[in-house]
Amino acid sequence: MILMIDEPELHMHPKLQDEFSKFLLELSKEIQIFVTTHSPILLKQLMRNDKIKVMSLVRDTDISLSAPTEQKLPYLSSNELNFIAFRYATEEYHNELYEELYLQNNGAGIKAFDSAYFQSVMHEPANQPWKGTPNQVSIHTHIRNQIHHRGELGVASIVDIENSIVFMRNCL
């Protein structure tokens, strides 16, 4: 028996999507199941099982299927899945990537990390302000600070966030 389900997450509460993924995993012991989804919650839950084959629809010049092998974080992240599948750049994903780089490089403080890693190793210019002083940190740290201190520094543009995400993904 083969069961095909198109976007089962529609009109489904996130907690119910989690329960539904458990149900699908149990059911898949007996039958083959194909699911199409836009839900990072459902996808994340299903990807935790190594017997599940996940494919993404990729639209470049042609449409093709590929396995989501572009993961950079050492854990399953809904924010990362959304970026890989839809190129949906979010502040949350920027934070996750920044934190991962910070931890991998033994960050001893945000400004010191920026200087030691982004500026010295990755040769990024220090052309952004730090605590009101111009040309102190890279765009990546400035965006991180805008996200965490919105009242003082304003809101980062989605273009800057996306460019920074792409850069940091290349660093990992």
N, C-alpha and C positions, 0 to 999 in steps of 0.2 A: 504494500500500500504506500502511496505517495500523497502527502498533504502539502498543498501550496497555499500560503497565506500572504495577502498583499496588505502591508501597513496595518498590522493588528493593533498598533499603539494609538490609532486615531480614537479620540474620545475616551482614552484610558488614563486614569490617574497614574502618576509615576510609581506609587507603591504597588498598584495593580500590575503595572508593566513588569515590575520585579517578580511578582508572584507568577505572572504569565510565563516569564522566561524559565522559571523553575518547572512549570508544567510542561513546557515544550521540551526541555531537556529530558524529563522523565518519559514523555511520549516518544521521543526520538530513539529510545532503546528498542522500540518495537517497529517503528515505521520511519521512512525517510521524509524529512520535512524541509521545504524551501520557504524562506520568509524574506520579503522585501520590507525594508523599514527606513525611516528617516530618524528614528529615535536613538540618540546616543545612549540612553538608559538601557533599552532593550539590547542594543548591540554590545554594550559593555558587559552586561550580565552573560550574554551568550558566549562572548569571547573568553570568558574565564574557563570554559571547558575546552580542553585540547583536542577533543574529537569533533569539534565544530569547525567547519570550513567557512570562512568569511571572505566575501568578495565585495569590492567597491566598484561602482560604476564611475569611470573616469572620463571626463569630457575635455579633450584637448582639441586637436584638429579633427580627430575621429573619436568615436565612442568605443571604449574597451572595458574589460573587466580586469581588475587586479586585486591581489591580496593586500590588505592594509599593512604593509611592511615598513611604512614610513614612520613608525612610532619612534620617538626620541626619548620620551620619559621612561623611567624604569618601572612604571606602574600604568595601569589602564586609566586614562583620563578622558572623561566625556568631552572636555574642552579640546583636547588634542584630536579626538575622533572627529569632532565637528570641523576642525581646521583641515584635517586630511581629506575628509569627504566633500566638504562644501567651501573650503577656504574661508571659513567663518572665523575672523580674528576677534578675540575678546580680551578684555582686561584680565580676566581670570587665567586665560592660557598664557598671556604675557607673564603674569605673576609666577605661574608654575615653572615656566622655562627659566626665568630669572633666578628663582630660588634653587633650581637644579644646578645651574651654572655656579651660583654662589656657594652651594654646598660642595660641589666637586672641586672648587678652587679654594677651599678653606677660608671663606670670607671672614675677615676679622673686623668688618665694618663696611657699610655700603660704599662710602667714598674711597676707602682703601682698596676694596675689591675692584671698584671701577678702574682705579689707577693701575693696579697690578694686572688685571686681566684684560678688560676691554681696551684700555689705552696701550699698555705695554706689550701684551701678547697678541692681541687682535688688531692693533694699530688703528683703533678708532679715535677720531679727534675728540678732544675735550672742548666742545663748542657749545655746551649747555650750562645753565646756571646751577649753582649749589648754594642754597641758603642766601639767595640774593646776589651772590658774586658771580659775574659772568665767566664763561669759559673754564669751568671746573670739572665737569663730568661728561660722559658720552650720552648720546641720545637715549640709549637703553636704560641707563640709570635715571635720567631725567623723566622718562615715561613712567618708570617704576615709582618715582617720587610723586609724579602727577596723580597716579592711581591712588597712592596711599595718603596724599596730602592735597586733595582736590581743592579745598578752600583756599589754600595759599598759592597754589601753582596753576590752577585752571585745569581744563580737561584736555587730555591728549587726543589728537585727531586719529581717526580710524586708519588713515593712510600711514601715519607714523607707527601706530601699534602694529599694523600688518607688516610693515617693512622691518621693524625690530624683531618681530616673531620669526620671520624668514631668516634674518641674520642669526638669531640665537639658535634656531633649529640647525643651522649649518655649523654652529660651534659644538653641538653635541654629537 
